Amino acid sequence: MMRHLLTGYLFLFLMLQPFGALAETPYMEAVDDADRAAGKGEWLKAVEAIDRALRLEPDNPGNILLLSNLGMIQFNMGQDSLAVVTLSEAHNRAPRSVTILTNRAGILASTGRYAEALADYARVIELDSADTNARFNHGLLSLRRRKFADAKDDFDWLVRNHPDLSETKLGQAALHCAVGEYEEAIPYYTDILEQQKVAEYYSARAYCYLMTDRLQEASDDIAAALEQTPDDGELYLYRAALNKMRYRPEDARADAVRAVELGVAAERAREFMR
């Protein structure tokens, strides 16, 4: 999806300018060009325009926000490592910027650098204890790192302060699943699915149903998810498990083979191929 990445920068930049200093300059022209290019998803043009602005006025205080946007554009271009370097430079210039830390944390998490991402989200919470996004993601990463007490603290905070948020319900569901309390997780996924009927949540609830031997419910959720994402190998793996539990070995084998074809690791599917 195309993102209009720099509009917020432009608004803040204009607010920070002294009265009478808003005439178009080469610097602002470059920022405008970057904004337009980013809005169209023309990432390379946006990068070139930002680089031009940075060279024109290297000491402009607004460059911090330009660097933040540049990092996200680089991420959109698949340049993950370079994006982290750029956002780290922005962070060094503005160490208390929650936006920069959040952006860097998201990229670090998406590239498997979970410990570093966890540290960034923790710093965001120090700077803004009411940041629900940071609380939620810090909790999820804590679960991944098996820091269950930390995750519980994050998700309990969400329950106390924002009980109706979908992130609160997702956090509780994830926490219950992580400790093997699948029955307790199901109502949370059900509440979420009442508002957001998306494959990810059908899949998560299907797993809980499988783990609690509720096979028909699992079958229904797998079918609903496959309607939306027919090429999701994980769903075929779940259906292979379901078919094995229903004593349908040939169906289980066929689904396991399809799961592997769609990218699921063969060792995970091996038990359903026998």
N, C-alpha and C positions, 0 to 999 in steps of 0.2 A: 504494500500500500504506500502511495506517495505521501510524504509528510512535509508539511510546511514548517521547516525547522527553525527559521531565523526570525519569524515575525515577532516573537517575544523579545528577541535581542533588539530589534528595531524600536519597539515601543520603549523599552528601558533606556536605550541609547538616547532617544529623543527627550525623555524625561530628565536625563542627566545633563543635557546641554544647556549652557547659559542662554538667556533670552537674546535673540539676535544672531545665534550661532547655527541656525538651522538651514542656511543656504546649502544647496547641493555642492558637495566637494568631491574630488576624485575618490576619497576614502568612502564616502557615503554612496557614491555610484557603484563602487565595488561591492559594498554590502547589499545594495539593491539587486545587483546582478546575481549575487550568491543566493539571495532570498528567492528570486524568480526561478533560478535553476533548480534549487532544492525542492520548490513547490511542484516542479515538473518531474522530479526524480532524475534530473540530469546531474548526477553526482560529480562527475569529473569537471564539468563547468562550474559547479558550486565550489569545488576545492580550488580551482584556479582563481576564482573571484575572491575567495577568502585569503588565499596566499597573497593576492595583489593588495588587498586591504592591509594585511599585516605588514607588508613591505612599505607601504605608503606612510603608515603612522605606527611604527613599532611600539611607541610608548602610550598609545591610546588606552585608557583604562577599560574601554569596551572590548578590547582584544581577548580578555578572559572569557567572555561569553562567546566570542567568535571561535576560540579554541575549543570550547565545549561542544559547539555545534559541529566543528570540523571533526572532532573525534567520533561523533555519532554518524556523520556522513561516511567517514572511513570504515566504520563498522558495517554500514549498509552496503559498502562496496566489497565487503569480505576481507578487509585489511584489519583483522582483529588486533594483532600485536601492535601495529602502528597506531590504532585507535587508543589503545591503553597508554602508549607513550604520550600521545597528544593530550589525553585527559589528565595524565599525571603532571604534565607541564602546567596545565590549567589549574590543577589542584595546588601545585607549589605556589602559584601566584595568588590563589584565593583559597587557602586551606579550610575556611569555614563555609565554603559553598556547598550546600546540601545537594543542589542539582548536579554539580560535577561529580561528587562522590557517588550519587545514585546512578548516574550514567556509567561510571567506571565499574561499579559493583555489578551492574547488569551484564556488562560485557565480560567481566571476569567470570561470573557464574556461567554464562552461556558457553564459555570456552573451557570449562572444567577446572578453573582456578578457584576452587571453593573456599579455601582458607583465606585467601586474599579478599574475595568478595564478602565473606563473613565479617572480616575486619572493617571493610568499608561501610557495610550496613550498621555495624556497631557504632562506628564513628558518627554516622548520620543520626542515630538515636541519641547519642550524647549531645549533638548539636540541636536536635529537635525531637524531644521525647514524644511528641504527638504525631509523628510521621507514621501513618498506618502502613504505607507501602514498605517502609524499611522494617517495621515490626514483623510484617507478614513474611517478607523474604528472609529476614534474619532467622525467623522460626523455621522456615522450610530448609534453609541451609544447615541449621543446627541439627535438624532431623537427619539430613544426609550425612552429617559428621557424627551422628549417634550421640549428640549432646541433648539428651531428652529433657533434662531439667531446664536447660536454657530455652528449648523450644516451648515447653509448657509455660514458662514465664511469659514469653512473647504472646502466645495464643490466649493465655488467661487475661493478659492486659487487653487484648482485642475484645474478649468477651465482656470485660468490665466497662470498657469505654465505647465500643461500637458493636453491640451484640447483633445488629441486623445486617451488617456488611457481609457480602458474599465471601470476602477474604477471611472473616472470622469463622464462618462455617467451614470453609475449605481447610483452614488451619486445624480446626478441631477434628475434621475427618482425617486429615493426614496424620495427626498425632495418634489417633486411635488405631489407624492402620499400622503405623510404625511399631506399635507395641502389641500388635496382634489382636486388638479389640475390634474385630470386623463388624460384629453386630451393632456395636455402639456407633460406628462410623456411618452406617447406612442411612439413618434419619437425616444426617447433615447433607449427604449427597442428594437425598430426596428433596429436601428444602431448596437446595441450589437448582435442581433440575426443574422445579416448578417455575423458576424465573428464567433459567438459561438451559434450553434443551439442546445441548451441544455434545458432540461425540466424546470429548475428553471425560465428561462427568458420567455419561452412561457407561463408559469403559471402566472408570474407577468403581462405580457401584456394582457393575457386573463382577469385578474381581472379588469384592466383598461378598456378593451372593455365592460365588463359587466356593469361597473359603468357609461359608456357613451352610453349604449343601442345599442352598435354595436354587435348584437347577432351573426351574421354569423361569423364575425371575431373572436369573443370569442369562438365559437364552434370549429373553425379550430385550434385555439391555444390549447384549451383543448385536442383535439384529438391528436395533435402533441406531447404534453407533456405526455399524457397517453401511447403513443407508447414507450416512453423511461422509464417511471416510472409507470407501471400499478397498483402498490400497494400504490400510494400516495392518502391518504384519502382526502387531501385538494382539489385535482382535482375533486374528486367525489362530494364534497360539491359545488364547482363552477358549475359543470354540473347540480347539483340539482337546483341551483339558475337559471341557464340558462333555464332549462326545466320548472320551474315555470313561468318564464317570457314569455315562449312560450305557456303557458296554457296547459302544459302536466303534470298534477298533479301526475299521477301514475308513470311516469318516474322520476319525481322529488323525489317522496317518495322512490323509489327503490335506487336512487343514494344517498340519504341521509342516508338510512339504511347502504349501503355499506361504506359510509364515516365513520360512527360510528364504524363499524366493523374493520376499518383500523386505528382507534385511535383518530378520531375527537371527541371532547367533545359533548355529546348528546345535551346539551342546544344550541349549535351552529347550530345543524341540525334540531332542533325541528320544526321550522317554515316551513320546507319543507316536514314534515311528516304528515301534516294535510290533 
